[in-house]
C-alpha cells in the first residue's frame, strides 16, 4: 500500500513538473540543442567540442532583457554621451593613451588607423580593460540563437565561438564576455575574431583577452578593412540655416562638403566647414536628436566606426572621446533637447505600428528604429507638414496615434 502511494505521489509530482513553463522551456531548449548540434557538425565542429561546450547548457533569461534594452538604442543620446564621454573616462583614456603611446603609434603606422580612435574604442568597449564581461559566451549565444529576434545572429556567432575552441584559439573557460557574446578588451564577436583578430607579437595566439598588442592590432585591422583612413576627420559639428530641408538628413544622401557649405551649413563655431575638411570629401548629415538637437556632417571614418557597432550614438561617442583623448575638445557646442525622453521598447513598436497603419512601411515592427523606420517617419512628417527629421520621439508617437 505504501509503495503504491509513493508511486502515485511520484507520478503526480512528475505530472506537475512536466506541466510547468520552466520544465517545458527546458525540454524545448534541449530539443533545439539537438537540432543545433547537427547544424554545428555540418559546419565542421567535432563531437568532442560539442559535448564539452553544450552539455548541461541552459537558457539565461537576463540575456533577453539586455537585448531589448541596449543603452545606445534605449537611452537619450545625450544621456548615453554623458556616460560614454564622462570626465572619468576621458581622464583614464588620456592616461592609458600615454602609457601605451609607443605601441599605439606602432599599430597606427602599420594599419593606418589613428591611435586615439583605437584607444576610444578600448575605452567604450571595456573601460580600458577593466570591464570585459563575465557572461558565459556559449550560454549567451545559445540563448539568443534559441528564440527571439536575433536567432540568426545567435546561431552564426555560436558556431563561430565553437570554431574558436576547436582551433585552439581559446579554451571553453576563456570564452567570457558580454551578454551578446562579445569578448576581450575591444569586445570582438566570434565571427569578427575569426576574420580579423591579429597575432601582433607572433607568439602563435590571437589573444584579445590579455595581450594589448594583439588587442590594438586586431581592432585596427578591423577598422582598416572597414574603410578607415588615417588623418582624415570623422566629421564636424554643424549648424543649419533656418530654412533647412530636414529631409536631407538621410543616410542615403551623401554630398561633397563644398555642396553642403553652399546649402548653408557652417561649422558649429561659426566658421566655414571648408576650413575644417577637404571640400571634395563626401559626407552625410546626421541629427541624432532630430531638428531640436545638434547636427553633424560625418565622413568615411565615421562609417567605418559604425561597422564596429551599428549605433549612431556609439559611433558619435567613439569619435568625441577620441578627440578628448588626443587633447582636442570633444565637447558638443549646441544644446541637446534634454526635456525629451527616449521611447520604451513597447512605444517604439507602437510608433512603427502607427506608421504602418497610416500606410508608411517601417519594415518589421520590432522596436528597432533603423533606416526603414526613419524613412517611413520622415515621409509621414513631410505629409503632416512637420520637420522631416525622422526622429522617433514621444511627441511624434502622440501625433501619429492621434
N, C-alpha and C positions, 0 to 999 in steps of 0.2 A: 504493500500500500504506500509506504513512504517513498519507495523508488518511483512508483507511478506518479505520485505528486511532484517529486523532484523533476521527473522528465517533463511533466506538464508545465512546471514553473520555468524550466529552461526553454521550452518551446515558446511560451508566452513572451519571455524576455527577448528571444531571438526575433519573434514577430514584431515586437515593438521597436527593436533596434533597426530592423530592415525597413520599417516604415518611416524612420526619422530622416529629415532632409540631409543631415550631415552624413549619415550612412549611405544614402542614395547618391550624394555627390561623390563620396569616396569610391563607390562602385563604378560610377560613370567615369571618374578620373582614371581608375585602374584600367578600364576598357580602352579609354583614349590612349593611355601609355602603351598598351599592347599594339595598337594600330600605329602609333608613332614609332615604335621600335622597328617595325617593318620599313617605314619611310627612312629612318636613320640607317638601317642596314643597307638599303639600296644606295644610300649616299656614301657607303664605304666604312661605316662605323662598326667596329668589331663587337662581338657579343660580350667580350670581357669588359670593354669600356662601358657598354650599355648596362651591364649588370651592376658595375660599380657606381655608375652615375645615377641610375634611375631607381634602383631597388629602395623601397621604403619612402619614396618621394610623396609629398602631399601638396595640396594647394595652399598658397599663402594669401588669404583674403586682403591683407594690407596692401598688396601689390595693386589690386583693383582700385582701392581707394586713392592711392597716389597717382595712378594712371589717369584718373578722372579729374585730378586737381593739380596738374603741373603748374608751379608758380609762374613760369614765364608765359603761361596761357590764361591762368585764372586770377592773376593779380593785376591791378592797375600798373601800367608801365612805369609810372613814377615811383610807386612803392617797390617794384622789382629793382629799379636802378638805385634807389636809396640803399638797398641792401647790397646789391652787386658791386656798387662803386662807393662803398662806405669808406669813411676815413681810416678805419682799421685795415680794411682790405688794401687800400692804397698804400698805407704805411708799410704793411707787411710785404706788399708787392715790390716796393722800391728796395726794401732790404734784401729780399730774395733775388731780385734782379742784380743787385750789386754783388751778392755772394756768389752768383753763378755767371757773372758777366763774361768771363773768358769762354766758358762752354757755350753760352747762348750766342756769342758772336761767331764762334766756330760753326755752329749749326746754321746761323743766319747766312753766312757766306756760302755754305755748302748747298743750301736749299732755296735761297732767295726769298726767305720769309723773315720779316722784321722780328727782332728778338723780343721787343715789347709785346707783340701780338702773341707769341708763344707763351710769355710769362702771364699775360692776361687770361688766356685760356686755362693755363695751370691754376690761376687764382680762382676763376669762376667754377671750374670743374671739381676741385678738391681742396680749396683754400690752401694752395701750395703744398699739397700732400698731406695735410692734417686730417682731412675727412674724405676717405676714399670709398666709404660704404662698407657695411658688414652683412649685406644680404647674400644668401647663397645664390649665386648667379644661375645655377642649374634649376633650382626650385623657382626662382623668379621668372625665368624664361619659360619654363614648363607651365606655370600659372597663366602667363599671357598667351601661350600657344593653345591652351586648353579651351578657353572660351573668351568672348568679348570682341571688341572692335579691332584688336591688334593680333589676331591669331596667326596671320601670315608672317608678321614680323617675329612673333614668338617662335614659330617653327624654324624659320631660317636662322635665327640667332642661336637657338638651342642646338641645332646641328652644327653651327659654327663653333659653339663652345665645346661640343663633344670632339670636334676635329682638333681643337687646341690640346685637349687631353690626349687624344690618340697619337698626335705627332710629338708629344712630349714637350710642348712649349711651356706648359704649366700643369701642375697636379690638380686633381679634383678639389683638394682642400684650398688651393690658392685662388680658385675662381670665386672671389668675393667682390662685391661692388654695390652698385645702386639697385633700386627696385626694378629698373628696366634692363638689368644685365650689363650695364656699362662698368668698366673696370680700370683700375690703375690711376696714376696721377692725373691723367687728362681724359679719363673715362672713355676708353675705346669700347664699342660694342664688338662682339666676337668677329663678325664678318669684316669690320674695319681693321681689327687687329690682324686677321689673316692676310688681308690685302696690302696694308700699309705700314705695319709695325716694322721697325728697323733695329738691327743689331749694330748699334753705333760703335761699340768698343771691340767687336769681333770675338766675344767670348763664347759664341755659339748659342746665345739666348737672346730673344727679343723681350727684354724684361721691362715692362711698363709699370711694374709694381714697386721696384726698389732701385733701379738704375736710371739716374737722371739723364745720362747721355742718350740712352735708348728712348726715354720718355720724350725729350725735346726733339730728337731726330725723327721719331715716329710722328709726332704732332706736326712738325714742319713738312715732312714728306706728304702727309695727308693734305695739308693746305696747299702745297705746291702743285700736287696733282689736281686739286680742285680749282686751280687757276690763279692762286695768289701770286702777286708780283711785288718784289721788294721796292721800297722807296716810292710807292705810289700811294696816294691818300685813299683811305677807306671811304671818305665822304666829307661833307661840310654842312654845318647847320645853316639853314637859310630862312629868310623872311619872304613872305609872299605879298604881292600887290593886292590892293583892296578888291579889285575886280577879278581875282584869280578864278579860273575854272578848275574846281577841285577834282573833276573827273580826270584830270591829267595825272593825278597821284595814283597811277595804275601800274601794277607790276609789269605789264606788257609794253608800257610806253617808256622807251629809252631814247634820249637825245643827247647830242654833244653839249657840253657845258655852255658853249657860246650861244646856243639856241635857248637854253634855259635862262641865261642872263638877258637875252633880248626879250624874253617874256616877262621880265620884271623881277626875277628872283635876285636877291642880294645875300651876301654872307650876313650872318646874324650880328656881326659887329659893325654893319653899315657899309662895308667895303664891297667892291665888285667881287663876285665869285671867281672871276678870271684872274684875280690877284692870288688866289689860293690854289687853283687847279689848272691843268692844261686845258685850253679852250676846246680841244678836239676830243677830250675824254668823255666817253658816253656814260650817262648815268640816268637813274630814275629817282623820282621824288617819293619819299615815304612820309606819312603823317601818323605816327604811332598812336596818337591820342585824338585823331581827327582834326577837324578845322579849328578847334579851340586850342590845340596844343602846338608844340614846336614842329618844324619841318626839317628834313634832312635830304640833301642830294647825295646819293650813295653810288659807288662805282664798283668795279670788278672785285676788289679785295673784300668788300662787304658781302658780295655774293658768295665768295669762297668761304667766308666765315659761316654763312648761312648753311652751307653744305655740312658743316660740323653739327649744327643744331638748327632745325627749320623754324626758328622763332626770331622774329624781328627784334623783340625785346632782348633776347640773348645776344644777337649779333651787335646790337647797339651797345649793350653792356660791355662786351669784349672790346669794342672799338674805343669807347670812352675810358675804360680802365687802362687800356694800353697807352693812351695819351698821358694819363696821370703817372703811370709807372715810368714813362720816358722823361718825365719832368715838365711836360707841357700841360696846359689846362684842359681837363676833360669835362669841365662844368657846362651844363646846358644853359644858354643865356636866356632863353624865353621861358615863360611860366607854363607849368603843367596844369590841366584842369582838375585840381585836387578835390573839388567838390563832386566830381563824377565818381562812380563806383563801377567795379567790374561786374559783369553778369555771372551768375552761378551757372553750373552745367545745365540745369533744367531750363533756365532762362535763355541760354544760348540756343538750346534745342527749340524752345518756343519761338524765338526770333526766326530761326530757319524755317520752322513750320509755317509761320505767318507769311514769310516771303513766298513760300511755295503755294499757300492758299491764295495769294494775290496774283499768281501767275509768273513769279520771278524765281527761276530754278536755282537754289543754292547748292545743289548736289545732295549728298546724304545728310539726313537730319541726325547728326552725331555730336553736336555741341562743339565741333572744331571750326573756328572762324578762319577758314582758309581762303584761297583766292576765289573759289567759286561763290562762297557766301558773300565776300566783299563785292564781287561784280554784280551779284543779284541785288544786294542792298544799294549799291551805287545807282543802278538802273531805277529802282523804286524811288530813291531820294530825288533823282532828276525829274521823274514824273510828278513827284509831290511838290516840286519847287523848293527843295531843301539843298543845302550844300552837299554835293555828291562826293563825300569823302570816304564812303564805305566803312565808316567807323560804327561798330556794334555797341551802342550804349544803352543804358536804361531808358533814356528819352526816346531813342529810336524804337525800342521794343514797345513802349507805351503807344507811340504814334502808329506803329504797324497794327497792334492789336485793336486800336481804336477805329 
